[in-house]
Amino acid sequence: MTGYGKGVASDDKKTITVEMKSVNHRYLDLSLKMPRTFLFLEDEFKKIIEKKLSRGHVDVYLTYEQKTADEGNFTVDEELAKNYVHAVNLLAMETGVLNDFTVSSLVKVPDVIVRETPVEDEDVLKNLAIYALTQALENLTKMREKEGEALKRDFAVKLDTIEGSLAKIKVLAPTVVEEYRNALNARIAEVVEPSLVDRQRLATEVALYADHCAIDEEITRLSTHIAAMRRHLEAEEPVGRKMDFLVQEFLRETNTIGSKANNIQITEQVLAIKNEIEKMREQAQNVE
């Protein structure tokens, strides 16, 4: 499911922003992008997200901004400075070149003066980052829930359509055997005298066909699956994988009905049902 969420956390020195973007994906696929300073939080971020989300390709972006530059401390490598001065003086004497080396020149020498970067307090960073992540995750979830409500309404319409076609199939089913009996009698009458027809064998043939094309069980199971799908639509917990399974069962029962009932009108309704199932299959793979 798609969505976007943003969270911000700050104190008097720093601001941490977490942005999350999700797109449809059958499984949960996380991609975290954050400064190296925050890499120690990567596993914890994943655990927090996995508790709330189970599907979707989710990109997570963490940005870090310091409100004021931390001055830090400067240290002087006196031994290195003395060695430089000694080397410059020695070079001036040996070459006879005027020595114009000054303190200003000395401070430009690499590593003579080093700025000590303050070590960030990981606990402070962690608390701010997790707070921002929680906000972003909450906002993302709200957007995904809105999409879920729209999908729920769409699923309900599709289930109504399927039930309508199934009701027509239920009415047509008893006529299939009668049509077969009439067609069989007509074909036999074309080639055999009515008095020569073995009525017992004819009845057996019709009974075997009736058993072969009976679709009562498939109709009942499909009705049961539809009821289960409606319950899942009202559930609070994640049901995406259960819906995936049910859609596959929808298709299996519908295919069986189509193959067993040799009737053009039933075939038309089977095709109508399969059309709705295909739409549901694509959507169910993205449901949380």
Buried (B, 14 or more C-beta within 10 A) or exposed (E): BBBBBBBBBBEEEBBBBBBBBBEBBBEBEBEBEBEEEBEEBBEEBBEBBEEBBEBBBBBBBBBBEEEEEEEEEEEEBEEBBEEBBEEBEEEBEEEEEEEEBEEEEBEEBEEBBBEEEEEBEEEEBBBBBBBBBBBBBEBBBEBBEEBBEEBEEEBEEBBEBBBBBBEBBBEBBEEBBEEBBEEBBEEBEEEEEEEEEEEEEBEEBBEEBBEEBBBEEBBEBBBEBBEBBEEBBEEEEBBBBBBBBBBBBBBBBBBBBBEBBBBEBBBBBBEBBBBBBEBBBEBBBBBB
